[in-house]
Amino acid sequence: MESVDSLLKRLEQLNDIGVSLSKERDITLLLEHILLAAKTITNADGGTLYRMTEDGQSLRFEILRTDSLQIAMGGSSGSSISFPNLPLYD
């Protein structure tokens, strides 16, 4: 069972995301903030955010984080992602 402190921390993180949605103008930083908060709230080791390509045919890696492997790519990390796009159709 979760402690009250843990629940309050999660609520605070959700509130921070709401504030970011209304004031952050850089979409990449906003998406990164959402991904990192989602990782924390769910106690996940890693998370990946994809964006649909302009033609709607595939997904492009946008931000990738894995704590245990110390991987930080895309977003504000300064490390670009060179993985190929993931096709949505076979």
TIVO-2410 file (N, C-alpha, C; in nm, 3 decimals):
# residues 90
REC num residu      c1      c2      c3 atome chaine
REC   1      M   0.084  -0.117   0.000     N      A
REC   1      M   0.000   0.000   0.000    CA      A
REC   1      M   0.088   0.124   0.000     C      A
REC   2      E   0.049   0.223  -0.078     N      A
REC   2      E   0.128   0.344  -0.089    CA      A
REC   2      E   0.112   0.433   0.033     C      A
REC   3      S   0.218   0.505   0.064     N      A
REC   3      S   0.212   0.599   0.174    CA      A
REC   3      S   0.146   0.729   0.127     C      A
REC   4      V   0.102   0.807   0.221     N      A
REC   4      V   0.040   0.936   0.190    CA      A
REC   4      V   0.142   1.026   0.121     C      A
REC   5      D   0.267   1.022   0.166     N      A
REC   5      D   0.372   1.104   0.104    CA      A
REC   5      D   0.391   1.070  -0.043     C      A
REC   6      S   0.388   0.941  -0.075     N      A
REC   6      S   0.402   0.896  -0.213    CA      A
REC   6      S   0.286   0.945  -0.299     C      A
REC   7      L   0.167   0.934  -0.247     N      A
REC   7      L   0.049   0.981  -0.321    CA      A
REC   7      L   0.054   1.132  -0.341     C      A
REC   8      L   0.096   1.205  -0.238     N      A
REC   8      L   0.106   1.351  -0.250    CA      A
REC   8      L   0.212   1.390  -0.353     C      A
REC   9      K   0.322   1.315  -0.358     N      A
REC   9      K   0.426   1.344  -0.457    CA      A
REC   9      K   0.374   1.323  -0.598     C      A
REC  10      R   0.299   1.216  -0.618     N      A
REC  10      R   0.241   1.189  -0.750    CA      A
REC  10      R   0.142   1.299  -0.790     C      A
REC  11      L   0.062   1.342  -0.696     N      A
REC  11      L  -0.034   1.450  -0.723    CA      A
REC  11      L   0.039   1.579  -0.760     C      A
REC  12      E   0.147   1.606  -0.689     N      A
REC  12      E   0.227   1.726  -0.720    CA      A
REC  12      E   0.285   1.718  -0.861     C      A
REC  13      Q   0.331   1.599  -0.900     N      A
REC  13      Q   0.386   1.581  -1.035    CA      A
REC  13      Q   0.279   1.602  -1.141     C      A
REC  14      L   0.160   1.551  -1.117     N      A
REC  14      L   0.050   1.572  -1.212    CA      A
REC  14      L   0.016   1.720  -1.222     C      A
REC  15      N   0.020   1.789  -1.111     N      A
REC  15      N  -0.006   1.932  -1.110    CA      A
REC  15      N   0.101   2.007  -1.190     C      A
REC  16      D   0.227   1.966  -1.174     N      A
REC  16      D   0.337   2.027  -1.250    CA      A
REC  16      D   0.318   2.008  -1.400     C      A
REC  17      I   0.271   1.891  -1.440     N      A
REC  17      I   0.245   1.867  -1.583    CA      A
REC  17      I   0.135   1.961  -1.632     C      A
REC  18      G   0.032   1.977  -1.553     N      A
REC  18      G  -0.076   2.069  -1.590    CA      A
REC  18      G  -0.026   2.210  -1.608     C      A
REC  19      V   0.062   2.255  -1.521     N      A
REC  19      V   0.119   2.389  -1.533    CA      A
REC  19      V   0.204   2.398  -1.659     C      A
REC  20      S   0.283   2.295  -1.685     N      A
REC  20      S   0.367   2.293  -1.806    CA      A
REC  20      S   0.283   2.300  -1.933     C      A
REC  21      L   0.171   2.229  -1.933     N      A
REC  21      L   0.084   2.230  -2.051    CA      A
REC  21      L   0.037   2.370  -2.085     C      A
REC  22      S   0.020   2.453  -1.985     N      A
REC  22      S  -0.031   2.587  -2.011    CA      A
REC  22      S   0.077   2.690  -2.038     C      A
REC  23      K   0.203   2.664  -1.997     N      A
REC  23      K   0.304   2.768  -2.015    CA      A
REC  23      K   0.422   2.731  -2.104     C      A
REC  24      E   0.452   2.603  -2.120     N      A
REC  24      E   0.569   2.563  -2.200    CA      A
REC  24      E   0.537   2.574  -2.349     C      A
REC  25      R   0.621   2.645  -2.421     N      A
REC  25      R   0.599   2.665  -2.565    CA      A
REC  25      R   0.687   2.576  -2.652     C      A
REC  26      D   0.789   2.517  -2.592     N      A
REC  26      D   0.878   2.426  -2.665    CA      A
REC  26      D   0.819   2.285  -2.653     C      A
REC  27      I   0.765   2.233  -2.763     N      A
REC  27      I   0.695   2.104  -2.761    CA      A
REC  27      I   0.787   1.990  -2.718     C      A
REC  28      T   0.913   1.994  -2.757     N      A
REC  28      T   1.007   1.888  -2.720    CA      A
REC  28      T   1.028   1.886  -2.569     C      A
REC  29      L   1.047   2.001  -2.509     N      A
REC  29      L   1.066   2.007  -2.364    CA      A
REC  29      L   0.939   1.967  -2.290     C      A
REC  30      L   0.825   2.005  -2.343     N      A
REC  30      L   0.698   1.966  -2.282    CA      A
REC  30      L   0.681   1.814  -2.286     C      A
REC  31      L   0.706   1.753  -2.400     N      A
REC  31      L   0.695   1.608  -2.412    CA      A
REC  31      L   0.793   1.536  -2.321     C      A
REC  32      E   0.913   1.590  -2.310     N      A
REC  32      E   1.013   1.530  -2.222    CA      A
REC  32      E   0.967   1.539  -2.076     C      A
REC  33      H   0.914   1.652  -2.037     N      A
REC  33      H   0.863   1.669  -1.901    CA      A
REC  33      H   0.752   1.568  -1.872     C      A
REC  34      I   0.663   1.549  -1.966     N      A
REC  34      I   0.553   1.453  -1.949    CA      A
REC  34      I   0.608   1.311  -1.938     C      A
REC  35      L   0.703   1.275  -2.024     N      A
REC  35      L   0.761   1.140  -2.020    CA      A
REC  35      L   0.830   1.115  -1.887     C      A
REC  36      L   0.911   1.209  -1.840     N      A
REC  36      L   0.983   1.190  -1.714    CA      A
REC  36      L   0.888   1.181  -1.596     C      A
REC  37      A   0.784   1.262  -1.597     N      A
REC  37      A   0.685   1.256  -1.489    CA      A
REC  37      A   0.610   1.123  -1.494     C      A
REC  38      A   0.576   1.075  -1.612     N      A
REC  38      A   0.507   0.946  -1.625    CA      A
REC  38      A   0.595   0.833  -1.574     C      A
REC  39      K   0.725   0.838  -1.604     N      A
REC  39      K   0.818   0.737  -1.553    CA      A
REC  39      K   0.819   0.738  -1.401     C      A
REC  40      T   0.826   0.855  -1.344     N      A
REC  40      T   0.832   0.867  -1.198    CA      A
REC  40      T   0.703   0.820  -1.134     C      A
REC  41      I   0.591   0.864  -1.187     N      A
REC  41      I   0.461   0.830  -1.129    CA      A
REC  41      I   0.436   0.679  -1.133     C      A
REC  42      T   0.482   0.613  -1.239     N      A
REC  42      T   0.458   0.470  -1.254    CA      A
REC  42      T   0.574   0.384  -1.202     C      A
REC  43      N   0.676   0.450  -1.149     N      A
REC  43      N   0.796   0.381  -1.102    CA      A
REC  43      N   0.861   0.298  -1.212     C      A
REC  44      A   0.857   0.347  -1.334     N      A
REC  44      A   0.914   0.277  -1.448    CA      A
REC  44      A   1.064   0.304  -1.459     C      A
REC  45      D   1.138   0.207  -1.504     N      A
REC  45      D   1.281   0.223  -1.527    CA      A
REC  45      D   1.308   0.301  -1.654     C      A
REC  46      G   1.219   0.288  -1.750     N      A
REC  46      G   1.243   0.353  -1.878    CA      A
REC  46      G   1.114   0.396  -1.944     C      A
REC  47      G   1.131   0.479  -2.044     N      A
REC  47      G   1.016   0.525  -2.121    CA      A
REC  47      G   1.061   0.575  -2.257     C      A
REC  48      T   0.975   0.562  -2.354     N      A
REC  48      T   1.004   0.608  -2.489    CA      A
REC  48      T   0.883   0.684  -2.541     C      A
REC  49      L   0.909   0.794  -2.606     N      A
REC  49      L   0.802   0.872  -2.666    CA      A
REC  49      L   0.826   0.877  -2.816     C      A
REC  50      Y   0.723   0.845  -2.891     N      A
REC  50      Y   0.729   0.846  -3.037    CA      A
REC  50      Y   0.637   0.957  -3.089     C      A
REC  51      R   0.667   1.007  -3.208     N      A
REC  51      R   0.577   1.099  -3.277    CA      A
REC  51      R   0.553   1.045  -3.416     C      A
REC  52      M   0.432   1.064  -3.463     N      A
REC  52      M   0.398   1.017  -3.597    CA      A
REC  52      M   0.470   1.104  -3.701     C      A
REC  53      T   0.518   1.040  -3.806     N      A
REC  53      T   0.583   1.114  -3.914    CA      A
REC  53      T   0.478   1.194  -3.990     C      A
REC  54      E   0.525   1.291  -4.065     N      A
REC  54      E   0.435   1.380  -4.137    CA      A
REC  54      E   0.343   1.307  -4.234     C      A
REC  55      D   0.390   1.196  -4.291     N      A
REC  55      D   0.308   1.121  -4.386    CA      A
REC  55      D   0.212   1.023  -4.318     C      A
REC  56      G   0.220   1.011  -4.185     N      A
REC  56      G   0.129   0.924  -4.111    CA      A
REC  56      G   0.155   0.776  -4.131     C      A
REC  57      Q   0.270   0.740  -4.186     N      A
REC  57      Q   0.299   0.600  -4.217    CA      A
REC  57      Q   0.384   0.530  -4.112     C      A
REC  58      S   0.449   0.607  -4.024     N      A
REC  58      S   0.538   0.544  -3.927    CA      A
REC  58      S   0.553   0.632  -3.803     C      A
REC  59      L   0.616   0.574  -3.701     N      A
REC  59      L   0.645   0.646  -3.577    CA      A
REC  59      L   0.795   0.674  -3.571     C      A
REC  60      R   0.829   0.793  -3.527     N      A
REC  60      R   0.968   0.837  -3.514    CA      A
REC  60      R   1.001   0.844  -3.365     C      A
REC  61      F   1.115   0.788  -3.325     N      A
REC  61      F   1.160   0.800  -3.186    CA      A
REC  61      F   1.184   0.948  -3.157     C      A
REC  62      E   1.128   0.997  -3.049     N      A
REC  62      E   1.145   1.138  -3.012    CA      A
REC  62      E   1.230   1.151  -2.886     C      A
REC  63      I   1.196   1.075  -2.783     N      A
REC  63      I   1.268   1.080  -2.656    CA      A
REC  63      I   1.277   0.938  -2.600     C      A
REC  64      L   1.395   0.902  -2.553     N      A
REC  64      L   1.416   0.769  -2.498    CA      A
REC  64      L   1.497   0.782  -2.369     C      A
REC  65      R   1.447   0.724  -2.261     N      A
REC  65      R   1.516   0.727  -2.132    CA      A
REC  65      R   1.509   0.588  -2.068     C      A
REC  66      T   1.624   0.539  -2.019     N      A
REC  66      T   1.628   0.416  -1.940    CA      A
REC  66      T   1.731   0.439  -1.829     C      A
REC  67      D   1.683   0.445  -1.706     N      A
REC  67      D   1.769   0.478  -1.593    CA      A
REC  67      D   1.874   0.371  -1.566     C      A
REC  68      S   1.835   0.243  -1.560     N      A
REC  68      S   1.930   0.137  -1.523    CA      A
REC  68      S   2.043   0.123  -1.625     C      A
REC  69      L   2.017   0.157  -1.749     N      A
REC  69      L   2.120   0.149  -1.853    CA      A
REC  69      L   2.187   0.285  -1.879     C      A
REC  70      Q   2.144   0.386  -1.805     N      A
REC  70      Q   2.194   0.523  -1.821    CA      A
REC  70      Q   2.184   0.571  -1.965     C      A
REC  71      I   2.068   0.547  -2.025     N      A
REC  71      I   2.042   0.590  -2.162    CA      A
REC  71      I   1.953   0.714  -2.160     C      A
REC  72      A   1.999   0.817  -2.226     N      A
REC  72      A   1.920   0.939  -2.244    CA      A
REC  72      A   1.944   0.986  -2.386     C      A
REC  73      M   1.841   0.974  -2.469     N      A
REC  73      M   1.853   1.014  -2.609    CA      A
REC  73      M   1.733   1.100  -2.646     C      A
REC  74      G   1.755   1.193  -2.735     N      A
REC  74      G   1.649   1.282  -2.778    CA      A
REC  74      G   1.616   1.384  -2.669     C      A
REC  75      G   1.518   1.467  -2.696     N      A
REC  75      G   1.479   1.569  -2.599    CA      A
REC  75      G   1.594   1.664  -2.572     C      A
REC  76      S   1.614   1.698  -2.446     N      A
REC  76      S   1.719   1.794  -2.408    CA      A
REC  76      S   1.852   1.725  -2.377     C      A
REC  77      S   1.862   1.596  -2.404     N      A
REC  77      S   1.983   1.520  -2.369    CA      A
REC  77      S   2.105   1.561  -2.451     C      A
REC  78      G   2.083   1.616  -2.569     N      A
REC  78      G   2.194   1.650  -2.657    CA      A
REC  78      G   2.241   1.532  -2.741     C      A
REC  79      S   2.180   1.417  -2.719     N      A
REC  79      S   2.215   1.296  -2.795    CA      A
REC  79      S   2.101   1.264  -2.890     C      A
REC  80      S   2.131   1.261  -3.018     N      A
REC  80      S   2.026   1.234  -3.115    CA      A
REC  80      S   1.994   1.084  -3.121     C      A
REC  81      I   1.876   1.054  -3.172     N      A
REC  81      I   1.832   0.915  -3.186    CA      A
REC  81      I   1.845   0.875  -3.332     C      A
REC  82      S   1.921   0.769  -3.356     N      A
REC  82      S   1.945   0.727  -3.495    CA      A
REC  82      S   1.870   0.600  -3.531     C      A
REC  83      F   1.778   0.555  -3.445     N      A
REC  83      F   1.699   0.436  -3.475    CA      A
REC  83      F   1.608   0.463  -3.594     C      A
REC  84      P   1.581   0.362  -3.675     N      A
REC  84      P   1.490   0.383  -3.788    CA      A
REC  84      P   1.346   0.402  -3.738     C      A
REC  85      N   1.267   0.467  -3.821     N      A
REC  85      N   1.124   0.484  -3.790    CA      A
REC  85      N   1.056   0.347  -3.784     C      A
REC  86      L   0.949   0.340  -3.708     N      A
REC  86      L   0.872   0.215  -3.695    CA      A
REC  86      L   0.749   0.224  -3.783     C      A
REC  87      P   0.741   0.141  -3.887     N      A
REC  87      P   0.626   0.148  -3.977    CA      A
REC  87      P   0.497   0.109  -3.905     C      A
REC  88      L   0.388   0.178  -3.938     N      A
REC  88      L   0.258   0.149  -3.880    CA      A
REC  88      L   0.182   0.046  -3.961     C      A
REC  89      Y   0.225   0.025  -4.084     N      A
REC  89      Y   0.156  -0.069  -4.173    CA      A
REC  89      Y   0.255  -0.170  -4.227     C      A
REC  90      D   0.209  -0.293  -4.246     N      A
REC  90      D   0.296  -0.397  -4.300    CA      A
REC  90      D   0.289  -0.395  -4.450     C      A
***
